[in-house]
Amino acid sequence: MVVRLPAPAPAPAPDDSPMPFDHERLEVYQVALEFFDLADEVVEHLPRGRGHLSDQLTRASLSIVNNIAEGAGKFSKGDKRRYYLSAMGSSTESAAMLDVCLRRKLISDETHRQGKQLLDRIVAMLTKLAKMLQDA
């Protein structure tokens, strides 16, 4: 199975729209949404009897998005960092879920590669954000 990713999220609205939330301005948030879309497609195509895998991948991929958003909304650097680190943990959990799905031949090599590339980008950006907040 090869998962076709939906079109990327729309560009920010013109100046006459409300200001975006802080998290919407973060590239890592946009990439996390891309991964969530891919994970959702994987879940939609998992066969019956794989509900445990569906639930785990859904929770982990949504947790990446939610923790980035929540971290961006915090004022304290320590709080922001804690949420970004939690999102990083959910990213590695999602990577493990893709490995399991590949091992069980539930996803294609291409879907696995696409997902891992997105997660690698997410983890790299979260690592950079967490280090900046630690040193500040």
CORSUL-V11507 format. One record per helix or strand. SS is the DSSP state (helix for helix, strand for strand). FROM is the first residue (numbers start at 0). TO is the last residue. Records with the same first field share a line. If there is no record, write none. Layout:
SS=FROM-TO + FROM-TO
This chain:
helix=21-24 + 26-44 + 50-71 + 76-102 + 108-134
